[in-house]
Amino acid sequence: MNAKDDEVIKAVEEMKQTGVKMLRDEEWREKNSLMLRDGKVYILQDEKLRVEVIWLHYNIPIRGHRR
């Protein structure tokens, strides 16, 4: 993990403790079980996880790509 991951972990913990769905003037927001930072899905600095998310997003049937 790196400093960015530590920041998101702290934000999630703070949100759980306070029972809110957004923090810091909407910088952090929980929506549909995803953590968003400035409106974008935050993915931990895990190379395998990031590749899988990109692959799943790219490999949708409407685009005609298949594994």
mmCIF file of the N, C-alpha and C atoms, coordinates in Angstrom:
data_MODEL
# 
_entry.id   MODEL 
# 
loop_
_atom_site.group_PDB 
_atom_site.id 
_atom_site.type_symbol 
_atom_site.label_atom_id 
_atom_site.label_alt_id 
_atom_site.label_comp_id 
_atom_site.label_asym_id 
_atom_site.label_entity_id 
_atom_site.label_seq_id 
_atom_site.pdbx_PDB_ins_code 
_atom_site.Cartn_x 
_atom_site.Cartn_y 
_atom_site.Cartn_z 
_atom_site.occupancy 
_atom_site.B_iso_or_equiv 
_atom_site.pdbx_formal_charge 
_atom_site.auth_seq_id 
_atom_site.auth_comp_id 
_atom_site.auth_asym_id 
_atom_site.auth_atom_id 
_atom_site.pdbx_PDB_model_num 
ATOM 1   N N  . MET A 1 1  ? 0.834   -1.187  0.000   1.00 0.00 ? 1  MET A N  1 
ATOM 2   C CA . MET A 1 1  ? 0.000   0.000   0.000   1.00 0.00 ? 1  MET A CA 1 
ATOM 3   C C  . MET A 1 1  ? 0.875   1.246   0.000   1.00 0.00 ? 1  MET A C  1 
ATOM 4   N N  . ASN A 1 2  ? 0.284   2.320   -0.491  1.00 0.00 ? 2  ASN A N  1 
ATOM 5   C CA . ASN A 1 2  ? 1.021   3.590   -0.514  1.00 0.00 ? 2  ASN A CA 1 
ATOM 6   C C  . ASN A 1 2  ? 0.212   4.663   0.210   1.00 0.00 ? 2  ASN A C  1 
ATOM 7   N N  . ALA A 1 3  ? 0.708   5.891   0.169   1.00 0.00 ? 3  ALA A N  1 
ATOM 8   C CA . ALA A 1 3  ? 0.052   7.001   0.875   1.00 0.00 ? 3  ALA A CA 1 
ATOM 9   C C  . ALA A 1 3  ? -1.371  7.238   0.378   1.00 0.00 ? 3  ALA A C  1 
ATOM 10  N N  . LYS A 1 4  ? -1.602  7.097   -0.930  1.00 0.00 ? 4  LYS A N  1 
ATOM 11  C CA . LYS A 1 4  ? -2.954  7.293   -1.478  1.00 0.00 ? 4  LYS A CA 1 
ATOM 12  C C  . LYS A 1 4  ? -3.908  6.248   -0.919  1.00 0.00 ? 4  LYS A C  1 
ATOM 13  N N  . ASP A 1 5  ? -3.448  4.997   -0.847  1.00 0.00 ? 5  ASP A N  1 
ATOM 14  C CA . ASP A 1 5  ? -4.289  3.946   -0.294  1.00 0.00 ? 5  ASP A CA 1 
ATOM 15  C C  . ASP A 1 5  ? -4.583  4.211   1.175   1.00 0.00 ? 5  ASP A C  1 
ATOM 16  N N  . ASP A 1 6  ? -3.592  4.672   1.918   1.00 0.00 ? 6  ASP A N  1 
ATOM 17  C CA . ASP A 1 6  ? -3.804  5.017   3.326   1.00 0.00 ? 6  ASP A CA 1 
ATOM 18  C C  . ASP A 1 6  ? -4.865  6.106   3.451   1.00 0.00 ? 6  ASP A C  1 
ATOM 19  N N  . GLU A 1 7  ? -4.844  7.063   2.522   1.00 0.00 ? 7  GLU A N  1 
ATOM 20  C CA . GLU A 1 7  ? -5.821  8.158   2.542   1.00 0.00 ? 7  GLU A CA 1 
ATOM 21  C C  . GLU A 1 7  ? -7.237  7.641   2.330   1.00 0.00 ? 7  GLU A C  1 
ATOM 22  N N  . VAL A 1 8  ? -7.426  6.723   1.383   1.00 0.00 ? 8  VAL A N  1 
ATOM 23  C CA . VAL A 1 8  ? -8.767  6.192   1.128   1.00 0.00 ? 8  VAL A CA 1 
ATOM 24  C C  . VAL A 1 8  ? -9.229  5.328   2.301   1.00 0.00 ? 8  VAL A C  1 
ATOM 25  N N  . ILE A 1 9  ? -8.320  4.579   2.901   1.00 0.00 ? 9  ILE A N  1 
ATOM 26  C CA . ILE A 1 9  ? -8.683  3.762   4.054   1.00 0.00 ? 9  ILE A CA 1 
ATOM 27  C C  . ILE A 1 9  ? -9.145  4.652   5.210   1.00 0.00 ? 9  ILE A C  1 
ATOM 28  N N  . LYS A 1 10 ? -8.452  5.750   5.441   1.00 0.00 ? 10 LYS A N  1 
ATOM 29  C CA . LYS A 1 10 ? -8.852  6.683   6.490   1.00 0.00 ? 10 LYS A CA 1 
ATOM 30  C C  . LYS A 1 10 ? -10.219 7.296   6.185   1.00 0.00 ? 10 LYS A C  1 
ATOM 31  N N  . ALA A 1 11 ? -10.452 7.632   4.916   1.00 0.00 ? 11 ALA A N  1 
ATOM 32  C CA . ALA A 1 11 ? -11.743 8.212   4.528   1.00 0.00 ? 11 ALA A CA 1 
ATOM 33  C C  . ALA A 1 11 ? -12.868 7.212   4.755   1.00 0.00 ? 11 ALA A C  1 
ATOM 34  N N  . VAL A 1 12 ? -12.658 5.948   4.382   1.00 0.00 ? 12 VAL A N  1 
ATOM 35  C CA . VAL A 1 12 ? -13.680 4.913   4.574   1.00 0.00 ? 12 VAL A CA 1 
ATOM 36  C C  . VAL A 1 12 ? -13.961 4.727   6.060   1.00 0.00 ? 12 VAL A C  1 
ATOM 37  N N  . GLU A 1 13 ? -12.907 4.656   6.861   1.00 0.00 ? 13 GLU A N  1 
ATOM 38  C CA . GLU A 1 13 ? -13.096 4.497   8.300   1.00 0.00 ? 13 GLU A CA 1 
ATOM 39  C C  . GLU A 1 13 ? -13.856 5.671   8.904   1.00 0.00 ? 13 GLU A C  1 
ATOM 40  N N  . GLU A 1 14 ? -13.518 6.880   8.465   1.00 0.00 ? 14 GLU A N  1 
ATOM 41  C CA . GLU A 1 14 ? -14.211 8.068   8.965   1.00 0.00 ? 14 GLU A CA 1 
ATOM 42  C C  . GLU A 1 14 ? -15.687 8.049   8.574   1.00 0.00 ? 14 GLU A C  1 
ATOM 43  N N  . MET A 1 15 ? -15.968 7.618   7.346   1.00 0.00 ? 15 MET A N  1 
ATOM 44  C CA . MET A 1 15 ? -17.346 7.548   6.880   1.00 0.00 ? 15 MET A CA 1 
ATOM 45  C C  . MET A 1 15 ? -18.136 6.514   7.686   1.00 0.00 ? 15 MET A C  1 
ATOM 46  N N  . LYS A 1 16 ? -17.512 5.378   7.974   1.00 0.00 ? 16 LYS A N  1 
ATOM 47  C CA . LYS A 1 16 ? -18.188 4.341   8.768   1.00 0.00 ? 16 LYS A CA 1 
ATOM 48  C C  . LYS A 1 16 ? -18.475 4.837   10.176  1.00 0.00 ? 16 LYS A C  1 
ATOM 49  N N  . GLN A 1 17 ? -17.499 5.509   10.786  1.00 0.00 ? 17 GLN A N  1 
ATOM 50  C CA . GLN A 1 17 ? -17.661 5.997   12.156  1.00 0.00 ? 17 GLN A CA 1 
ATOM 51  C C  . GLN A 1 17 ? -18.750 7.053   12.261  1.00 0.00 ? 17 GLN A C  1 
ATOM 52  N N  . THR A 1 18 ? -18.839 7.924   11.266  1.00 0.00 ? 18 THR A N  1 
ATOM 53  C CA . THR A 1 18 ? -19.809 9.016   11.326  1.00 0.00 ? 18 THR A CA 1 
ATOM 54  C C  . THR A 1 18 ? -21.139 8.662   10.676  1.00 0.00 ? 18 THR A C  1 
ATOM 55  N N  . GLY A 1 19 ? -21.167 7.566   9.907   1.00 0.00 ? 19 GLY A N  1 
ATOM 56  C CA . GLY A 1 19 ? -22.404 7.140   9.259   1.00 0.00 ? 19 GLY A CA 1 
ATOM 57  C C  . GLY A 1 19 ? -22.821 8.010   8.086   1.00 0.00 ? 19 GLY A C  1 
ATOM 58  N N  . VAL A 1 20 ? -21.855 8.678   7.448   1.00 0.00 ? 20 VAL A N  1 
ATOM 59  C CA . VAL A 1 20 ? -22.164 9.522   6.301   1.00 0.00 ? 20 VAL A CA 1 
ATOM 60  C C  . VAL A 1 20 ? -21.748 8.830   5.006   1.00 0.00 ? 20 VAL A C  1 
ATOM 61  N N  . LYS A 1 21 ? -22.257 9.331   3.869   1.00 0.00 ? 21 LYS A N  1 
ATOM 62  C CA . LYS A 1 21 ? -21.934 8.767   2.562   1.00 0.00 ? 21 LYS A CA 1 
ATOM 63  C C  . LYS A 1 21 ? -20.981 9.661   1.764   1.00 0.00 ? 21 LYS A C  1 
ATOM 64  N N  . MET A 1 22 ? -20.590 10.815  2.333   1.00 0.00 ? 22 MET A N  1 
ATOM 65  C CA . MET A 1 22 ? -19.624 11.663  1.645   1.00 0.00 ? 22 MET A CA 1 
ATOM 66  C C  . MET A 1 22 ? -18.815 12.444  2.672   1.00 0.00 ? 22 MET A C  1 
ATOM 67  N N  . LEU A 1 23 ? -17.601 12.822  2.276   1.00 0.00 ? 23 LEU A N  1 
ATOM 68  C CA . LEU A 1 23 ? -16.685 13.548  3.145   1.00 0.00 ? 23 LEU A CA 1 
ATOM 69  C C  . LEU A 1 23 ? -16.018 14.683  2.385   1.00 0.00 ? 23 LEU A C  1 
ATOM 70  N N  . ARG A 1 24 ? -15.571 15.638  3.142   1.00 0.00 ? 24 ARG A N  1 
ATOM 71  C CA . ARG A 1 24 ? -14.726 16.716  2.624   1.00 0.00 ? 24 ARG A CA 1 
ATOM 72  C C  . ARG A 1 24 ? -15.304 17.369  1.370   1.00 0.00 ? 24 ARG A C  1 
ATOM 73  N N  . ASP A 1 25 ? -16.481 17.946  1.554   1.00 0.00 ? 25 ASP A N  1 
ATOM 74  C CA . ASP A 1 25 ? -17.132 18.676  0.457   1.00 0.00 ? 25 ASP A CA 1 
ATOM 75  C C  . ASP A 1 25 ? -17.242 17.830  -0.810  1.00 0.00 ? 25 ASP A C  1 
ATOM 76  N N  . GLU A 1 26 ? -17.646 16.566  -0.617  1.00 0.00 ? 26 GLU A N  1 
ATOM 77  C CA . GLU A 1 26 ? -17.868 15.593  -1.685  1.00 0.00 ? 26 GLU A CA 1 
ATOM 78  C C  . GLU A 1 26 ? -16.600 15.100  -2.366  1.00 0.00 ? 26 GLU A C  1 
ATOM 79  N N  . GLU A 1 27 ? -15.416 15.348  -1.778  1.00 0.00 ? 27 GLU A N  1 
ATOM 80  C CA . GLU A 1 27 ? -14.188 14.781  -2.356  1.00 0.00 ? 27 GLU A CA 1 
ATOM 81  C C  . GLU A 1 27 ? -14.280 13.255  -2.344  1.00 0.00 ? 27 GLU A C  1 
ATOM 82  N N  . TRP A 1 28 ? -14.706 12.697  -1.208  1.00 0.00 ? 28 TRP A N  1 
ATOM 83  C CA . TRP A 1 28 ? -14.897 11.261  -1.065  1.00 0.00 ? 28 TRP A CA 1 
ATOM 84  C C  . TRP A 1 28 ? -16.382 10.973  -0.953  1.00 0.00 ? 28 TRP A C  1 
ATOM 85  N N  . ARG A 1 29 ? -16.843 9.930   -1.655  1.00 0.00 ? 29 ARG A N  1 
ATOM 86  C CA . ARG A 1 29 ? -18.250 9.549   -1.620  1.00 0.00 ? 29 ARG A CA 1 
ATOM 87  C C  . ARG A 1 29 ? -18.358 8.041   -1.806  1.00 0.00 ? 29 ARG A C  1 
ATOM 88  N N  . GLU A 1 30 ? -19.273 7.438   -1.054  1.00 0.00 ? 30 GLU A N  1 
ATOM 89  C CA . GLU A 1 30 ? -19.566 6.021   -1.228  1.00 0.00 ? 30 GLU A CA 1 
ATOM 90  C C  . GLU A 1 30 ? -20.857 5.920   -2.023  1.00 0.00 ? 30 GLU A C  1 
ATOM 91  N N  . LYS A 1 31 ? -20.819 5.160   -3.106  1.00 0.00 ? 31 LYS A N  1 
ATOM 92  C CA . LYS A 1 31 ? -22.006 5.010   -3.941  1.00 0.00 ? 31 LYS A CA 1 
ATOM 93  C C  . LYS A 1 31 ? -22.026 3.586   -4.498  1.00 0.00 ? 31 LYS A C  1 
ATOM 94  N N  . ASN A 1 32 ? -23.110 2.885   -4.276  1.00 0.00 ? 32 ASN A N  1 
ATOM 95  C CA . ASN A 1 32 ? -23.259 1.504   -4.757  1.00 0.00 ? 32 ASN A CA 1 
ATOM 96  C C  . ASN A 1 32 ? -22.084 0.627   -4.343  1.00 0.00 ? 32 ASN A C  1 
ATOM 97  N N  . SER A 1 33 ? -21.645 0.769   -3.115  1.00 0.00 ? 33 SER A N  1 
ATOM 98  C CA . SER A 1 33 ? -20.538 0.000   -2.532  1.00 0.00 ? 33 SER A CA 1 
ATOM 99  C C  . SER A 1 33 ? -19.176 0.314   -3.154  1.00 0.00 ? 33 SER A C  1 
ATOM 100 N N  . LEU A 1 34 ? -19.072 1.402   -3.898  1.00 0.00 ? 34 LEU A N  1 
ATOM 101 C CA . LEU A 1 34 ? -17.799 1.830   -4.474  1.00 0.00 ? 34 LEU A CA 1 
ATOM 102 C C  . LEU A 1 34 ? -17.354 3.115   -3.795  1.00 0.00 ? 34 LEU A C  1 
ATOM 103 N N  . MET A 1 35 ? -16.045 3.297   -3.659  1.00 0.00 ? 35 MET A N  1 
ATOM 104 C CA . MET A 1 35 ? -15.509 4.551   -3.146  1.00 0.00 ? 35 MET A CA 1 
ATOM 105 C C  . MET A 1 35 ? -15.166 5.441   -4.330  1.00 0.00 ? 35 MET A C  1 
ATOM 106 N N  . LEU A 1 36 ? -15.708 6.640   -4.320  1.00 0.00 ? 36 LEU A N  1 
ATOM 107 C CA . LEU A 1 36 ? -15.423 7.601   -5.377  1.00 0.00 ? 36 LEU A CA 1 
ATOM 108 C C  . LEU A 1 36 ? -14.586 8.729   -4.799  1.00 0.00 ? 36 LEU A C  1 
ATOM 109 N N  . ARG A 1 37 ? -13.611 9.170   -5.557  1.00 0.00 ? 37 ARG A N  1 
ATOM 110 C CA . ARG A 1 37 ? -12.841 10.349  -5.184  1.00 0.00 ? 37 ARG A CA 1 
ATOM 111 C C  . ARG A 1 37 ? -12.973 11.330  -6.331  1.00 0.00 ? 37 ARG A C  1 
ATOM 112 N N  . ASP A 1 38 ? -13.511 12.478  -6.019  1.00 0.00 ? 38 ASP A N  1 
ATOM 113 C CA . ASP A 1 38 ? -13.769 13.501  -7.032  1.00 0.00 ? 38 ASP A CA 1 
ATOM 114 C C  . ASP A 1 38 ? -14.565 12.925  -8.202  1.00 0.00 ? 38 ASP A C  1 
ATOM 115 N N  . GLY A 1 39 ? -15.540 12.059  -7.891  1.00 0.00 ? 39 GLY A N  1 
ATOM 116 C CA . GLY A 1 39 ? -16.443 11.517  -8.903  1.00 0.00 ? 39 GLY A CA 1 
ATOM 117 C C  . GLY A 1 39 ? -15.918 10.320  -9.673  1.00 0.00 ? 39 GLY A C  1 
ATOM 118 N N  . LYS A 1 40 ? -14.715 9.844   -9.351  1.00 0.00 ? 40 LYS A N  1 
ATOM 119 C CA . LYS A 1 40 ? -14.127 8.705   -10.067 1.00 0.00 ? 40 LYS A CA 1 
ATOM 120 C C  . LYS A 1 40 ? -13.930 7.547   -9.103  1.00 0.00 ? 40 LYS A C  1 
ATOM 121 N N  . VAL A 1 41 ? -14.137 6.320   -9.608  1.00 0.00 ? 41 VAL A N  1 
ATOM 122 C CA . VAL A 1 41 ? -13.956 5.138   -8.776  1.00 0.00 ? 41 VAL A CA 1 
ATOM 123 C C  . VAL A 1 41 ? -12.499 5.049   -8.353  1.00 0.00 ? 41 VAL A C  1 
ATOM 124 N N  . TYR A 1 42 ? -12.283 4.854   -7.060  1.00 0.00 ? 42 TYR A N  1 
ATOM 125 C CA . TYR A 1 42 ? -10.924 4.707   -6.540  1.00 0.00 ? 42 TYR A CA 1 
ATOM 126 C C  . TYR A 1 42 ? -10.600 3.225   -6.435  1.00 0.00 ? 42 TYR A C  1 
ATOM 127 N N  . ILE A 1 43 ? -9.482  2.814   -7.022  1.00 0.00 ? 43 ILE A N  1 
ATOM 128 C CA . ILE A 1 43 ? -9.012  1.440   -6.967  1.00 0.00 ? 43 ILE A CA 1 
ATOM 129 C C  . ILE A 1 43 ? -7.650  1.455   -6.285  1.00 0.00 ? 43 ILE A C  1 
ATOM 130 N N  . LEU A 1 44 ? -7.493  0.610   -5.275  1.00 0.00 ? 44 LEU A N  1 
ATOM 131 C CA . LEU A 1 44 ? -6.229  0.543   -4.557  1.00 0.00 ? 44 LEU A CA 1 
ATOM 132 C C  . LEU A 1 44 ? -5.064  0.298   -5.514  1.00 0.00 ? 44 LEU A C  1 
ATOM 133 N N  . GLN A 1 45 ? -3.887  0.681   -5.086  1.00 0.00 ? 45 GLN A N  1 
ATOM 134 C CA . GLN A 1 45 ? -2.675  0.536   -5.892  1.00 0.00 ? 45 GLN A CA 1 
ATOM 135 C C  . GLN A 1 45 ? -2.244  -0.935  -5.936  1.00 0.00 ? 45 GLN A C  1 
ATOM 136 N N  . ASP A 1 46 ? -3.074  -1.752  -6.514  1.00 0.00 ? 46 ASP A N  1 
ATOM 137 C CA . ASP A 1 46 ? -2.815  -3.185  -6.666  1.00 0.00 ? 46 ASP A CA 1 
ATOM 138 C C  . ASP A 1 46 ? -2.876  -3.466  -8.160  1.00 0.00 ? 46 ASP A C  1 
ATOM 139 N N  . GLU A 1 47 ? -1.726  -3.751  -8.748  1.00 0.00 ? 47 GLU A N  1 
ATOM 140 C CA . GLU A 1 47 ? -1.628  -3.909  -10.205 1.00 0.00 ? 47 GLU A CA 1 
ATOM 141 C C  . GLU A 1 47 ? -2.579  -4.968  -10.743 1.00 0.00 ? 47 GLU A C  1 
ATOM 142 N N  . LYS A 1 48 ? -2.664  -6.128  -10.077 1.00 0.00 ? 48 LYS A N  1 
ATOM 143 C CA . LYS A 1 48 ? -3.548  -7.189  -10.558 1.00 0.00 ? 48 LYS A CA 1 
ATOM 144 C C  . LYS A 1 48 ? -5.007  -6.747  -10.516 1.00 0.00 ? 48 LYS A C  1 
ATOM 145 N N  . LEU A 1 49 ? -5.400  -6.071  -9.447  1.00 0.00 ? 49 LEU A N  1 
ATOM 146 C CA . LEU A 1 49 ? -6.769  -5.586  -9.319  1.00 0.00 ? 49 LEU A CA 1 
ATOM 147 C C  . LEU A 1 49 ? -7.075  -4.560  -10.398 1.00 0.00 ? 49 LEU A C  1 
ATOM 148 N N  . ARG A 1 50 ? -6.174  -3.641  -10.631 1.00 0.00 ? 50 ARG A N  1 
ATOM 149 C CA . ARG A 1 50 ? -6.389  -2.605  -11.652 1.00 0.00 ? 50 ARG A CA 1 
ATOM 150 C C  . ARG A 1 50 ? -6.520  -3.208  -13.043 1.00 0.00 ? 50 ARG A C  1 
ATOM 151 N N  . VAL A 1 51 ? -5.680  -4.174  -13.365 1.00 0.00 ? 51 VAL A N  1 
ATOM 152 C CA . VAL A 1 51 ? -5.754  -4.833  -14.674 1.00 0.00 ? 51 VAL A CA 1 
ATOM 153 C C  . VAL A 1 51 ? -7.091  -5.541  -14.827 1.00 0.00 ? 51 VAL A C  1 
ATOM 154 N N  . GLU A 1 52 ? -7.541  -6.230  -13.784 1.00 0.00 ? 52 GLU A N  1 
ATOM 155 C CA . GLU A 1 52 ? -8.817  -6.942  -13.842 1.00 0.00 ? 52 GLU A CA 1 
ATOM 156 C C  . GLU A 1 52 ? -9.985  -5.976  -14.045 1.00 0.00 ? 52 GLU A C  1 
ATOM 157 N N  . VAL A 1 53 ? -9.983  -4.856  -13.336 1.00 0.00 ? 53 VAL A N  1 
ATOM 158 C CA . VAL A 1 53 ? -11.058 -3.872  -13.488 1.00 0.00 ? 53 VAL A CA 1 
ATOM 159 C C  . VAL A 1 53 ? -11.068 -3.317  -14.911 1.00 0.00 ? 53 VAL A C  1 
ATOM 160 N N  . ILE A 1 54 ? -9.902  -2.981  -15.414 1.00 0.00 ? 54 ILE A N  1 
ATOM 161 C CA . ILE A 1 54 ? -9.826  -2.465  -16.793 1.00 0.00 ? 54 ILE A CA 1 
ATOM 162 C C  . ILE A 1 54 ? -10.314 -3.526  -17.775 1.00 0.00 ? 54 ILE A C  1 
ATOM 163 N N  . TRP A 1 55 ? -9.877  -4.763  -17.599 1.00 0.00 ? 55 TRP A N  1 
ATOM 164 C CA . TRP A 1 55 ? -10.280 -5.838  -18.498 1.00 0.00 ? 55 TRP A CA 1 
ATOM 165 C C  . TRP A 1 55 ? -11.795 -6.050  -18.452 1.00 0.00 ? 55 TRP A C  1 
ATOM 166 N N  . LEU A 1 56 ? -12.368 -6.064  -17.252 1.00 0.00 ? 56 LEU A N  1 
ATOM 167 C CA . LEU A 1 56 ? -13.811 -6.257  -17.136 1.00 0.00 ? 56 LEU A CA 1 
ATOM 168 C C  . LEU A 1 56 ? -14.581 -5.122  -17.789 1.00 0.00 ? 56 LEU A C  1 
ATOM 169 N N  . HIS A 1 57 ? -14.103 -3.911  -17.644 1.00 0.00 ? 57 HIS A N  1 
ATOM 170 C CA . HIS A 1 57 ? -14.773 -2.765  -18.258 1.00 0.00 ? 57 HIS A CA 1 
ATOM 171 C C  . HIS A 1 57 ? -14.628 -2.795  -19.780 1.00 0.00 ? 57 HIS A C  1 
ATOM 172 N N  . TYR A 1 58 ? -13.483 -3.153  -20.263 1.00 0.00 ? 58 TYR A N  1 
ATOM 173 C CA . TYR A 1 58 ? -13.202 -3.156  -21.697 1.00 0.00 ? 58 TYR A CA 1 
ATOM 174 C C  . TYR A 1 58 ? -13.865 -4.321  -22.399 1.00 0.00 ? 58 TYR A C  1 
ATOM 175 N N  . ASN A 1 59 ? -14.001 -5.425  -21.715 1.00 0.00 ? 59 ASN A N  1 
ATOM 176 C CA . ASN A 1 59 ? -14.476 -6.661  -22.306 1.00 0.00 ? 59 ASN A CA 1 
ATOM 177 C C  . ASN A 1 59 ? -15.996 -6.809  -22.195 1.00 0.00 ? 59 ASN A C  1 
ATOM 178 N N  . ILE A 1 60 ? -16.743 -5.771  -22.561 1.00 0.00 ? 60 ILE A N  1 
ATOM 179 C CA . ILE A 1 60 ? -18.203 -5.872  -22.518 1.00 0.00 ? 60 ILE A CA 1 
ATOM 180 C C  . ILE A 1 60 ? -18.716 -6.311  -23.888 1.00 0.00 ? 60 ILE A C  1 
ATOM 181 N N  . PRO A 1 61 ? -19.807 -7.072  -23.939 1.00 0.00 ? 61 PRO A N  1 
ATOM 182 C CA . PRO A 1 61 ? -20.312 -7.626  -25.205 1.00 0.00 ? 61 PRO A CA 1 
ATOM 183 C C  . PRO A 1 61 ? -20.587 -6.581  -26.287 1.00 0.00 ? 61 PRO A C  1 
ATOM 184 N N  . ILE A 1 62 ? -21.066 -5.415  -25.918 1.00 0.00 ? 62 ILE A N  1 
ATOM 185 C CA . ILE A 1 62 ? -21.399 -4.421  -26.941 1.00 0.00 ? 62 ILE A CA 1 
ATOM 186 C C  . ILE A 1 62 ? -20.172 -3.982  -27.745 1.00 0.00 ? 62 ILE A C  1 
ATOM 187 N N  . ARG A 1 63 ? -18.998 -4.084  -27.149 1.00 0.00 ? 63 ARG A N  1 
ATOM 188 C CA . ARG A 1 63 ? -17.775 -3.729  -27.854 1.00 0.00 ? 63 ARG A CA 1 
ATOM 189 C C  . ARG A 1 63 ? -17.252 -4.862  -28.728 1.00 0.00 ? 63 ARG A C  1 
ATOM 190 N N  . GLY A 1 64 ? -17.791 -6.045  -28.546 1.00 0.00 ? 64 GLY A N  1 
ATOM 191 C CA . GLY A 1 64 ? -17.396 -7.167  -29.388 1.00 0.00 ? 64 GLY A CA 1 
ATOM 192 C C  . GLY A 1 64 ? -16.110 -7.843  -28.966 1.00 0.00 ? 64 GLY A C  1 
ATOM 193 N N  . HIS A 1 65 ? -15.600 -7.525  -27.800 1.00 0.00 ? 65 HIS A N  1 
ATOM 194 C CA . HIS A 1 65 ? -14.365 -8.142  -27.337 1.00 0.00 ? 65 HIS A CA 1 
ATOM 195 C C  . HIS A 1 65 ? -14.693 -9.337  -26.452 1.00 0.00 ? 65 HIS A C  1 
ATOM 196 N N  . ARG A 1 66 ? -13.907 -10.344 -26.572 1.00 0.00 ? 66 ARG A N  1 
ATOM 197 C CA . ARG A 1 66 ? -14.095 -11.539 -25.751 1.00 0.00 ? 66 ARG A CA 1 
ATOM 198 C C  . ARG A 1 66 ? -12.743 -12.035 -25.277 1.00 0.00 ? 66 ARG A C  1 
ATOM 199 N N  . ARG A 1 67 ? -12.777 -12.734 -24.167 1.00 0.00 ? 67 ARG A N  1 
ATOM 200 C CA . ARG A 1 67 ? -11.537 -13.337 -23.629 1.00 0.00 ? 67 ARG A CA 1 
ATOM 201 C C  . ARG A 1 67 ? -11.091 -14.476 -24.460 1.00 0.00 ? 67 ARG A C  1 
# 
